[in-house]
Amino acid sequence: MDYPIKFIIRDDRVNSKGKCPIYLRYTLQRKFINTPVKHSISPQFWDKIDGRPTRNYPDYKGLRTILKDFEDAVIERLNQYKDQNGVFPEIEHFKNVIAGTSLQIQQGGVKTLVDYFKEYVEYRKSDDASDNTLKIYSYTWDKWKGFEDSKGRSYDYQDLNFNLLNEFRIHLKNQGLQLNTVSKYIKTIKSFLSYLSLHKELPVPPSYKKVSVEKEEPEIEVLTQEELEVLKRECFFTRSEEHQIREYNLTDREKLIGQMMVFMCHTGLSYVDFDNFRLCHLIFLKESKTEKGLQLQMTRQKLKTVITCKIPILDVTIDLIMDKLGIPHSFIESNKNEPTSLQTKINVLESYIKSQIQKGELTINSRIFPKIISQIFNYEIKDILKKIHIDTSVMVNTIIRGKRVEKAVPKYSIISSRTGRRTFVTRNVENGINPLVLKDMTGHIKLQTMSRYNKNSASFIQRELNEKTPGQTGHINLVKSVDSNVIGNLENNRADNNKKS
């Protein structure tokens, strides 16, 4: 059915940007009325015969979609009127017939930036985005609205080019936000624009992709071997002869938190992987007829690529596992002259797990450690380390009102759930473990990525310098370093001077 409507532009109303407003013209009995679409376009991009933008218009698909939605809404109202009255409405009745259509189109067809952003959030929800990710989206939009308020205007997706997004980045930095926080907000906007381009097929300015944010490497502090032995002594036990007697009275809860940190320091698990640790991840390996090995094998949670960590379970980690499963301490006592062998522990642990599963006391999905939220763990581990005096002064950098400031803080204050993984990498690098083997244990894809987790301790740096550059730490024999001819000339000159005197 042909409808008496067509889109036109008012080329007699060119604005300061050279654009003309678009109207929907309704014509009946040689009379017409124009209804604004609330959109404008340059005359060079308008096809007057077709009543549509030309294909060389930058936002061709987007504008055609807007006009189609508007047209469909008007046609729906016209059909309703004709079904009831048998004819199309008179010119003077047209606006009443489509009353509310402009509002409907503005909310449904002519979408604002916030409409598209809400769609993006719903799309990410359907894609199982985490609650933390959705919070970042909410914070990002709040920051964007603050940016628009500072500019005194609202923007459309077509405005989000390199220059505008870079201004937004500078706006965030000037608020004193950490660089990594700024990076999250910029990444959210860029992901949103990619969604508009790929899923909505809107002509987003491609220059937005070039906006980059300088990343700030987080302060990395690891536990030294000495500090790790102190923590083990206070929350479990240590075989270090220097740390046999406990000095502090930790509660059972504090010991549990400390044991969790010790386990991560000896396995290199990230906190999200540690929280996912179950019995099914313990793999007993038959290395020979009489010997068995034990590994913790787990697929990393934060990677899209399937990467499996392969972590050998040795004395400290198997002791903790046995303790958490309730196996008697007779197998893991620290005061024996000859501690129980690793092979014996593996055999005992395997038999115990099989028997408990048969009895129905355990399942392959049973947890080893209780579930504790990472934020709570981070809060409590600091208090524990403070209590046992892991409080060496360390220098950290922070951003205050957009400026980098260096200050000294006690070490316990910057220890968190990330410390375990970094301590594991650092200790093994210092012990000379092959980086390729270490990469397989930690589940990193690239060595370069893993290297960021390594932070050589001050004692290790000092030891390396002492052992490998002895000339810088001892006395240099200057006589040996001078040519013998030069020494002879010096002695002859000295003799001549004595004769003259």
Buried (B, 14 or more C-beta within 10 A) or exposed (E): EEBBBBBBBEEEEBEEEEBBBBBBBBEBEEEBBEBEBBBBBBEEBBEEEEBBBEEEBEBBBBBBBBBEBBBEBBBEBBEEBBEEEEEBBEBEBBBEBBEEBBEBBBEEBBBBBEBBBBBBBEBBEEEEBEEEBEEBBEBBBEBBEBBBEEEEEEBEBBEBBBEBBBBBBEBBBEBEBBBBBBBBBBBBBBEBBBBBBEEBEBBBBEBBBEBEBEEBEBEBBBBBBEBBBBBBBBBBBBBBEEBEEBEEEBEEEBBBBBBBBBBBBBBBBBBEBBBBBEBEBBEBEEEEEEEBBBBBEBBBEEEEEEBEBBBBBBBBBBBBBBBBBEBEEEBBEBEEEEBBEBBEBBBBBBEBBEEBBEEEEBEEEBEBBEEBEBEEBBEBBBEBBBBBBBBEEBEBEEBEEEEEEEEEBBBBBBBBBBBBBBBBBBBBBBEEEEBEEBBBBBBBEEEEEBEEBBBBBEEBEEEEEEEEEEEEEEEEEEEEEEEEEEEEEEEEEEEEEEEEE
